[in-house]
Amino acid sequence: MRNNERSAWVPVAVVTSLFFMWGFITVLVDSLIPRLREVFELSYFEAGLVQFAFFMAYGLVSIPSGWLLSRIGYKRGVLVGLATMGMGCLLFWPAAGMRLFPLFMLGYFVLASGMTVLQVAANPYVAVLGDERGASSRLNLAQAFNSVGTSIAPIIGAQFILSDRIRSSVDIDSLEAGERAAYLAAEAGAVQGPFIILAGALLLLAGIVGMIELPRILDPDRYGTYAEALRKPGLLGGALGIFLYVGAEVAIGSYLVNYFLSMDLADTIRSNATLSTVAGALLGKDPGPVDDKGVVGAFVALYWGGAMIGRFVGSLLTRSFRPERILILFGLAAILLVLVSIRSTGMVAMWSILTVGLFNSIMFPTIFTQSIAGLGQLKPQGSGILCTAICGGAIIPPLLGALADGFGFQVAFLLAIACYAYITYFAWTMKTRST
């Protein structure tokens, strides 16, 4: 077992670099949204369609990706995913230059589709590279590097994309025609450059992966079907777990700023020397003159950073203990922390909800590996079904938002508790099945 895992370290390292890349690109696009709003003169609703396109790619492309992988194998699937992502990035050049939002949306959907193929291929590939009992540990480690990418991208975005002043729509409307055209052309250039660099990096990475010998795991003469995969116990339950996990994680992260503002935490942070110092470190400047949204928003980074730390820790824990047991403990901890937050106020409410990010960490990789365990040749189909469920990120957040509009966050976050309760139940059923 140990020899097999040691011999697999090169392909695991290669595939882990892919996790870093798609995490980095996902968040970097978020940094570009303020620029995109100016280039295409978008409303907030139209800007929100960018994230909708991202999550809907998982809903539409995951099943075909699983079918494709069963026929061409994991390595070729990775190459298809990287090449598709590169083509999506290249489409941003004419989209920004001609300021055609539909063309940009097509490019972003192509990029997200390539990322979907990559996820459908890379997640099960990491899981099968070595002994099945270490699958959760390996995938938690790979996902940790995905979180490293999501943590670095905002810094890169702030330094190289958002470092100069972005004009408000009022400022732009006040410009003369020539100045306005020059400004929008400059904004288009600010968007085009990063995507061209990303396209080059993706195509280079595809070339490197193509030259590296990766073990072929799937039998090219044995094609599985989705009907066979769906008959395997635990797969549909795991898909629902992925749907609810992604939905709860994205929903909490999306509404943290509004939640903190509803408790008037900005002044509390400014008046506390320690908290003000932390906010300053996260913002990179004195939080005093920063508006309330910026002050409380700085702490949202800790929610996502907790997921990164938790995945490194979770990789060790799931190596030493049964993954289902760790998932039960993390699910119960998330429920407890959300309950503490909605039953308290001030700093207790803030820190408890931020700490949920730490316990979100192992949920995706552990649910994923437990759901595809024992699928063998059917892993591509199982991965396609599970990755389709990532579209929970497009469904749960607006539901939680509607509850917050009607009843307040104390009631809305009960939806997140329900999501974590199901995940805990799923882990319990997997524990029972394995004993």
C-alpha positions in Angstrom: 0.0 0.0 0.0 2.7 2.5 1.0 4.8 1.6 -2.1 1.8 2.3 -4.3 1.2 5.7 -2.7 4.9 6.6 -3.0 5.0 5.6 -6.6 1.9 7.8 -7.2 3.4 11.1 -5.8 4.4 12.5 -9.3 0.9 12.2 -10.8 -0.6 13.4 -7.6 1.7 16.4 -7.7 0.8 17.1 -11.3 -3.0 16.9 -10.7 -2.7 19.0 -7.5 -1.3 21.8 -9.6 -4.5 21.7 -11.5 -6.5 22.2 -8.3 -4.4 25.3 -7.6 -5.0 26.6 -11.1 -8.7 26.4 -11.2 -9.1 27.8 -7.7 -6.9 30.7 -8.7 -8.8 31.4 -11.9 -12.2 31.1 -10.2 -11.5 33.9 -7.7 -9.4 36.0 -10.1 -12.5 36.4 -12.3 -14.3 37.8 -9.2 -11.6 40.5 -9.0 -12.3 41.4 -12.6 -16.1 41.9 -12.1 -15.7 45.7 -11.2 -13.7 46.2 -14.4 -16.2 44.1 -16.4 -19.1 46.3 -15.2 -17.4 49.4 -16.6 -16.3 47.8 -19.9 -19.7 46.4 -20.7 -21.7 49.1 -18.7 -23.6 46.3 -16.8 -26.3 46.5 -14.2 -25.7 44.6 -10.9 -28.1 42.0 -12.2 -26.1 41.5 -15.4 -22.9 41.3 -13.4 -24.5 38.6 -11.2 -25.1 36.5 -14.3 -21.4 35.9 -14.4 -21.6 33.7 -11.3 -24.8 32.1 -12.6 -23.0 31.1 -15.8 -20.2 29.6 -13.7 -22.4 27.3 -11.6 -24.7 26.4 -14.5 -21.8 25.0 -16.4 -21.5 22.4 -13.7 -25.2 21.6 -14.0 -25.0 21.2 -17.8 -21.5 19.9 -18.6 -20.7 17.4 -15.7 -22.8 14.5 -17.0 -21.4 14.7 -20.6 -17.9 15.1 -19.1 -18.3 11.8 -17.2 -19.4 10.1 -20.5 -16.3 11.6 -22.3 -13.9 10.4 -19.6 -15.1 6.9 -19.7 -14.1 6.8 -23.3 -10.8 8.8 -23.4 -9.5 8.3 -19.9 -8.5 10.7 -17.1 -5.3 12.1 -18.7 -6.9 13.1 -22.0 -9.9 14.4 -20.0 -7.5 16.7 -18.1 -6.0 17.9 -21.4 -9.5 18.6 -22.9 -10.4 20.6 -19.8 -7.2 22.7 -19.9 -7.5 23.4 -23.6 -11.2 24.3 -23.2 -10.4 26.7 -20.4 -7.6 28.3 -22.5 -10.1 28.8 -25.4 -12.5 30.4 -23.0 -9.9 32.9 -21.8 -8.9 33.7 -25.4 -12.6 34.7 -26.2 -12.3 37.5 -23.6 -9.9 39.4 -25.9 -12.5 40.1 -28.7 -15.3 40.3 -26.1 -13.6 43.1 -24.2 -12.3 44.8 -27.4 -15.7 44.9 -29.0 -17.5 45.3 -25.7 -19.9 42.5 -26.5 -21.3 41.1 -23.2 -23.0 38.1 -24.9 -19.6 37.1 -26.3 -18.0 37.5 -22.9 -20.7 35.3 -21.3 -20.0 32.7 -24.0 -16.3 32.9 -23.2 -16.9 32.6 -19.4 -19.2 29.6 -20.0 -16.6 27.9 -22.1 -14.0 28.6 -19.3 -16.3 27.2 -16.7 -17.1 24.2 -18.9 -13.4 23.4 -19.2 -13.1 23.8 -15.4 -16.0 21.4 -15.0 -14.3 18.8 -17.2 -11.2 19.2 -15.2 -13.0 18.7 -11.9 -14.8 15.6 -13.2 -11.5 14.2 -14.2 -9.2 15.3 -11.4 -11.3 14.6 -8.3 -11.7 10.8 -9.0 -8.2 10.6 -10.4 -6.6 11.8 -7.2 -8.9 9.4 -5.3 -7.8 6.3 -7.2 -4.0 7.1 -7.2 -3.2 4.8 -4.3 -5.0 2.8 -1.7 -8.7 3.5 -1.5 -8.5 4.0 2.3 -6.3 7.0 1.7 -8.5 8.6 -0.9 -10.1 11.1 1.4 -6.7 12.2 2.7 -5.3 12.7 -0.8 -8.3 14.6 -2.1 -8.3 16.8 1.0 -4.7 17.7 0.4 -5.3 18.4 -3.3 -8.3 20.6 -2.4 -6.1 22.4 0.1 -4.0 23.6 -2.8 -7.2 24.7 -4.5 -7.8 26.9 -1.4 -4.3 28.2 -1.7 -5.2 29.4 -5.2 -8.4 31.0 -4.0 -6.4 32.8 -1.2 -3.7 34.1 -3.5 -5.9 35.3 -6.3 -7.5 38.3 -4.4 -4.1 39.6 -3.6 -2.9 39.3 -7.2 -6.2 40.9 -8.3 -5.8 43.8 -5.9 -2.2 44.4 -6.9 -2.4 44.1 -10.7 -6.1 44.5 -11.7 -7.8 46.7 -9.2 -4.8 48.8 -8.1 -5.8 51.9 -10.0 -9.0 53.8 -9.6 -12.2 52.5 -11.1 -14.6 55.3 -12.0 -18.2 55.3 -10.9 -21.0 55.2 -13.6 -21.7 58.9 -12.7 -18.1 59.8 -13.4 -18.1 58.0 -16.8 -21.4 59.6 -17.9 -19.9 63.0 -17.1 -16.9 62.5 -19.5 -16.9 63.9 -23.0 -17.3 61.4 -25.9 -13.6 61.1 -26.7 -12.5 60.8 -23.0 -15.2 58.2 -22.4 -14.2 56.1 -25.4 -10.5 56.3 -24.3 -11.4 55.3 -20.7 -13.5 52.3 -21.8 -10.7 51.2 -24.2 -8.2 51.4 -21.3 -10.6 49.3 -19.1 -10.9 46.7 -21.9 -7.1 46.5 -22.0 -7.1 45.9 -18.2 -9.4 43.0 -18.7 -7.8 41.5 -21.8 -4.2 41.3 -20.5 -4.8 39.0 -17.5 -7.0 36.6 -19.6 -4.4 36.3 -22.3 -1.7 35.5 -19.7 -4.1 32.9 -18.2 -4.7 31.4 -21.6 -1.0 31.0 -22.2 -0.5 29.5 -18.7 -3.3 27.0 -19.2 -2.0 25.9 -22.6 1.5 25.6 -21.2 0.2 23.5 -18.4 -1.6 21.3 -20.9 1.7 20.8 -22.7 3.4 19.8 -19.5 0.7 17.4 -18.5 0.8 15.9 -22.1 4.5 15.1 -21.8 4.3 13.5 -18.3 3.5 9.8 -18.1 0.4 9.4 -16.0 -0.9 5.9 -15.1 -3.9 4.8 -17.1 -6.5 3.5 -14.7 -9.6 3.0 -16.8 -10.1 0.0 -19.0 -10.6 1.4 -22.6 -12.6 -1.6 -23.5 -15.1 -1.4 -20.6 -17.5 1.6 -20.8 -19.8 2.1 -17.8 -23.2 3.7 -18.0 -25.0 6.2 -15.8 -27.7 3.6 -15.1 -25.1 1.3 -13.6 -23.6 4.1 -11.5 -27.0 5.2 -10.1 -27.6 1.7 -8.8 -24.6 1.9 -6.5 -25.6 2.7 -2.9 -24.6 6.1 -1.5 -24.0 7.9 -4.8 -27.3 9.9 -5.0 -27.1 10.6 -1.3 -23.6 11.9 -1.8 -24.8 14.1 -4.7 -27.4 15.6 -2.5 -24.7 16.2 0.1 -22.5 18.0 -2.4 -25.4 20.1 -3.6 -26.2 21.2 0.0 -22.6 21.6 1.0 -21.7 23.9 -1.9 -25.0 25.8 -1.5 -24.5 26.3 2.3 -20.8 27.3 1.9 -21.4 29.8 -0.9 -24.6 31.2 0.7 -22.9 31.9 4.0 -19.9 33.5 2.3 -22.1 35.6 0.0 -24.1 37.1 2.9 -21.5 37.6 5.6 -21.0 41.3 4.8 -24.8 41.9 5.0 -25.0 39.8 8.2 -22.3 41.8 9.9 -23.7 45.1 8.8 -27.1 44.1 10.2 -25.4 43.8 13.6 -23.6 47.2 13.2 -20.2 45.6 13.7 -18.1 48.1 11.7 -17.9 50.7 14.5 -17.2 47.9 17.0 -14.2 46.8 14.9 -12.9 50.4 14.5 -13.1 51.1 18.2 -11.3 47.9 19.3 -7.5 48.2 18.9 -6.9 44.5 18.2 -9.8 44.1 15.7 -8.8 47.4 14.0 -5.2 46.0 13.6 -6.6 42.8 12.1 -8.8 44.7 9.7 -5.9 46.9 8.7 -3.7 43.9 8.0 -6.5 42.3 5.9 -7.2 45.5 4.0 -3.6 46.6 3.7 -4.5 50.1 5.0 -6.0 51.9 8.0 -9.6 50.8 8.3 -10.6 54.2 9.8 -11.6 56.0 6.5 -12.8 52.8 4.9 -16.6 52.5 4.5 -18.5 50.0 6.7 -18.8 47.4 3.9 -15.0 47.4 3.4 -14.3 47.1 7.2 -16.6 44.1 7.8 -15.8 42.6 4.4 -12.1 42.3 5.3 -13.0 39.6 7.8 -14.7 37.5 5.1 -11.2 36.4 4.0 -10.9 34.5 7.3 -14.0 32.4 6.4 -12.4 31.2 3.2 -8.9 31.1 4.7 -10.3 28.7 7.3 -11.3 26.3 4.6 -7.7 26.2 3.4 -6.3 25.5 6.8 -8.9 22.9 7.5 -8.1 21.0 4.4 -4.4 20.6 5.3 -5.5 19.5 8.8 -8.2 17.3 7.4 -5.7 15.6 5.1 -3.9 14.4 8.3 -7.0 13.6 10.2 -8.6 11.5 7.5 -5.3 9.6 7.1 -5.3 8.6 10.7 -9.1 8.2 11.4 -12.0 7.0 9.4 -13.2 9.9 7.1 -16.9 9.3 7.9 -16.2 9.9 11.6 -14.3 13.2 10.9 -17.1 14.3 8.6 -19.7 13.6 11.4 -17.6 15.7 13.8 -17.2 18.6 11.3 -20.9 18.6 10.4 -21.9 18.8 14.1 -19.4 21.5 14.7 -20.8 23.6 11.8 -24.3 23.2 13.1 -23.2 24.2 16.6 -21.3 27.3 15.3 -24.2 28.5 13.2 -26.6 28.1 16.2 -24.2 30.0 18.4 -24.0 32.8 15.9 -27.8 33.2 15.4 -28.4 33.1 19.2 -25.8 35.7 20.0 -24.7 39.2 18.9 -21.5 41.2 18.4 -18.1 39.5 18.2 -19.4 36.1 19.4 -21.8 36.0 16.4 -19.1 37.2 14.0 -16.3 34.8 15.1 -18.6 31.8 15.4 -20.0 32.1 11.8 -16.4 32.8 10.4 -15.2 29.6 12.1 -17.8 27.6 10.1 -15.3 28.0 7.2 -12.8 25.8 9.0 -15.3 23.0 9.3 -16.6 23.4 5.8 -13.1 22.4 4.7 -13.2 18.6 4.4 -16.8 18.2 3.4 -16.5 18.3 -0.4 -13.5 15.9 -0.7 -14.8 13.5 2.0 -18.3 13.3 0.6 -16.9 12.9 -2.9 -14.5 10.1 -2.1 -17.0 8.2 0.1 -19.6 8.4 -2.6 -17.4 7.0 -5.4 -15.7 4.3 -3.3 -16.1 0.9 -4.9 -17.4 2.3 -8.2 -14.3 1.1 -10.2 -14.8 1.7 -13.9 -17.9 3.7 -13.1 -16.0 6.5 -11.3 -16.2 8.9 -14.3 -20.0 8.6 -14.3 -20.1 8.9 -10.5 -17.9 12.0 -10.7 -20.1 13.5 -13.4 -23.2 13.0 -11.2 -21.4 14.5 -8.1 -20.0 17.5 -10.0 -23.4 18.2 -11.4 -24.5 18.8 -7.8 -22.1 21.7 -7.5 -24.9 23.8 -9.1 -26.2 23.9 -5.5 -24.2 27.1 -5.4 -26.7 28.7 -7.8 -29.8 27.5 -5.9 -29.3 27.7 -2.1 -27.9 31.3 -1.9 -30.9 33.0 -3.4 -33.2 30.8 -1.2 -31.3 31.9 1.9 -31.4 35.5 0.6 -35.2 35.3 0.2 -35.5 34.0 3.8 -33.3 36.9 5.0 -35.4 39.4 3.2 -38.6 38.1 4.7 -37.6 36.9 8.2 -34.0 38.1 8.9 -30.7 36.2 9.1 -31.6 34.4 12.4 -34.2 32.5 10.4 -32.4 32.4 7.1 -29.3 30.6 8.6 -31.6 27.8 9.7 -31.4 26.7 6.0 -27.7 26.3 6.4 -28.2 24.3 9.5 -30.5 22.0 7.6 -27.9 21.5 4.9 -25.2 20.6 7.5 -27.7 18.3 9.3 -28.2 16.3 6.1 -24.4 16.1 5.6 -24.0 14.8 9.1 -26.7 12.2 8.5 -25.1 11.1 5.2 -21.7 10.6 7.0 -23.5 8.6 9.7 -25.1 6.3 7.0 -21.7 5.8 5.3 -20.2 5.0 8.7 -22.9 2.4 9.4 -22.5 0.9 5.9 -18.8 0.5 6.3 -18.9 -1.3 9.7 
